[in-house]
Amino acid sequence: MNEKGSEFKKNVLIVSAVLGLNFVVITCSIFSGIQLGNPALRFEENQTVTFLSALLLGLTGWSALMTYFLRRRLQPESGQRFWLLSSLGFFYLCLDEYFMAHEGIDDFIASLLKGQPVRSEMDGLTIGAFGVIALVICWNFRKEILSHASFLLFLVLGGFCLAGTVFFDLFKQLDVRAEVVEESFKFLGVSFFFAAYSRVLFSEINR
């Protein structure tokens, strides 16, 4: 099998593994919540899916940081800063996911706008803002990103899931099922980002 065929096969296996693991986690979380009277329970703050999302974000940040150190040692150039910026971003998102930092910001803004500490439903907008910042960084370091064959694929898949998170956030107050779908998209997106960065790390280790 040639190199392109082998790369394609690896990508298919990774995507299948991510989808399979997400299906198991999401399905088990829904059934657990149904048994307790709330299908969205395991997707709420400080619950199972949030903890797993924070864990994957932390591991993604660690993978990006290790890649930065390897790139700096093996091939020093300006592009290596992308991995450092990525690590800082994902470590922040990890803390934000676990400690609900941006929810606190939402409460503060809502209190300023409405005169009372009621959270404005801006969670999707906050995630969207993170996405825009990520797009700007990726565009500035597009040469570095494109130097890794499969990295862009998983970034695009993660970005698509991020867009799904923002979209379904608009409806989560109307239907509990929308909240489940929103959080499922977020967890799937985080999983694809982890797959992207860990794949690059293993590639650098093999070099």
SVG drawing of the C-alpha trace seen along z (x, -y; Angstrom):
<svg xmlns="http://www.w3.org/2000/svg" viewBox="-39 -48 56 50">
<polyline fill="none" stroke="black" stroke-width="0.4" points="0.0,0.0 1.4,-3.4 1.8,-6.3 -1.4,-8.1 -3.4,-4.9 -1.9,-4.2 -2.6,-7.8 -6.2,-7.5 -6.7,-4.3 -5.4,-5.8 -7.7,-8.8 -10.7,-6.5 -9.8,-4.4 -9.3,-7.5 -12.6,-9.1 -14.4,-5.8 -12.8,-5.5 -13.8,-9.1 -17.3,-8.6 -17.6,-5.2 -16.3,-6.4 -18.5,-9.5 -21.5,-7.4 -20.9,-5.2 -20.3,-8.2 -23.3,-10.2 -25.7,-7.2 -24.7,-6.1 -25.0,-9.7 -28.5,-10.1 -29.8,-6.8 -28.2,-7.6 -30.0,-10.9 -33.3,-9.4 -33.2,-7.0 -32.8,-10.0 -35.6,-12.0 -33.5,-14.4 -32.0,-13.3 -29.7,-16.3 -28.4,-15.8 -25.0,-14.2 -24.4,-17.1 -24.8,-19.8 -22.0,-21.7 -19.8,-19.5 -21.3,-16.4 -19.7,-13.5 -19.6,-15.0 -18.2,-18.3 -15.5,-16.5 -14.5,-14.4 -14.5,-17.5 -12.2,-19.3 -9.9,-16.2 -9.7,-16.0 -9.0,-19.8 -6.2,-19.4 -4.7,-16.5 -4.9,-18.5 -3.1,-21.4 -0.4,-19.0 -0.1,-17.4 0.3,-20.9 3.0,-21.8 5.0,-18.6 4.8,-19.2 6.1,-22.8 9.1,-21.5 9.8,-18.8 9.4,-21.3 11.7,-23.8 14.4,-21.2 14.1,-19.4 13.2,-22.3 13.4,-25.7 11.3,-28.3 8.6,-30.8 5.8,-28.2 6.5,-26.5 4.8,-29.3 1.5,-27.9 1.8,-24.9 2.7,-27.1 -0.3,-29.3 -2.5,-26.3 -1.3,-24.8 -2.1,-28.0 -5.5,-28.2 -6.5,-24.6 -5.2,-24.8 -7.4,-27.9 -10.4,-26.1 -9.7,-23.2 -9.9,-25.4 -12.8,-27.3 -14.8,-24.1 -14.1,-22.7 -14.4,-25.9 -17.1,-27.6 -15.1,-30.7 -17.0,-32.1 -20.3,-31.4 -19.2,-33.8 -18.3,-36.4 -21.8,-35.9 -23.3,-36.5 -21.3,-39.7 -22.2,-41.1 -25.9,-40.2 -25.9,-42.0 -24.5,-45.1 -27.0,-45.0 -30.1,-44.0 -29.3,-45.4 -29.5,-41.9 -27.3,-38.9 -29.2,-36.8 -27.1,-35.0 -27.7,-36.2 -27.9,-33.2 -24.6,-33.9 -22.8,-30.6 -23.0,-30.0 -21.7,-33.4 -18.8,-32.9 -17.9,-29.6 -18.3,-31.3 -15.9,-34.1 -13.4,-31.4 -13.9,-29.9 -13.2,-33.2 -10.0,-33.7 -8.9,-30.2 -9.6,-30.9 -7.4,-34.0 -4.5,-32.1 -4.9,-29.2 -4.9,-31.5 -1.7,-33.3 0.0,-29.9 -1.6,-28.1 1.7,-27.1 2.6,-25.2 -0.9,-23.6 -0.7,-22.5 2.7,-20.9 0.9,-18.1 -1.3,-16.1 -4.1,-15.0 -4.1,-17.8 -6.3,-20.1 -8.9,-17.3 -9.5,-16.9 -9.4,-20.6 -12.2,-21.1 -14.3,-18.3 -13.8,-19.9 -14.7,-23.3 -17.9,-21.9 -18.9,-20.4 -18.1,-23.8 -20.5,-25.4 -23.1,-22.9 -22.6,-23.7 -23.2,-27.4 -26.3,-26.7 -28.1,-24.4 -27.3,-26.7 -29.9,-29.0 -32.6,-26.4 -31.6,-24.8 -34.0,-27.0 -36.9,-25.7 -36.2,-22.0 -34.0,-19.9 -33.1,-17.8 -31.4,-20.8 -29.1,-21.0 -28.2,-17.4 -27.4,-17.8 -25.5,-21.0 -23.3,-19.4 -22.9,-16.3 -21.5,-18.5 -19.1,-20.2 -17.8,-16.9 -17.4,-15.5 -15.6,-18.6 -13.2,-18.4 -12.6,-14.8 -11.6,-15.7 -9.3,-18.5 -7.6,-16.0 -7.2,-13.5 -5.7,-16.3 -3.0,-17.4 -2.2,-13.9 -1.7,-12.7 0.8,-15.4 2.6,-14.7 3.0,-11.0 4.2,-12.0 6.9,-14.3 7.9,-11.6 8.4,-9.1 10.6,-11.6"/>
</svg>
